[in-house]
Amino acid sequence: MLMDLLFTNTAYASVDSFVQNINRVIINPIIVFLFALAVFYFLYGLFQFISNQENEEAKTKGKNHIMWGIVGIVIMMGVFTILGVIMKTFNIEGIDPEQGTVQFD
């Protein structure tokens, strides 16, 4: 995977392909990992809240985990929403945030 980043598929690699490889190999997996972490944190809080109905302190911790999990999910979704609004407002083409690709002209 690291070799994909350092050695692109073209003989004379350009800055475009280097940026695309950084996006594909580093940034996209980090975004997916953070989104999965937020979902896991939410589900962990939900489990903690449901399984500790008699313990008020554990229920409070579960509520906090649920809240911060939702905050993380909303932030991650908000980033893509804001990017979409900016790209449509300024008619920017060549960037696909869902696929994580950038095409330079």
BELWO-V480485 format. One record per run of one state. SS is the DSSP state (H for helix, E for strand, - for the rest). FROM is the first residue (numbers start at 1). TO is the last residue. If there is no record, write none. Layout:
SS & FROM & TO
SS & FROM & TO
//
This chain:
- & 1 & 1
H & 2 & 6
- & 7 & 14
H & 15 & 51
- & 52 & 55
H & 56 & 89
- & 90 & 94
E & 95 & 96
- & 97 & 100
E & 101 & 102
- & 103 & 105
//
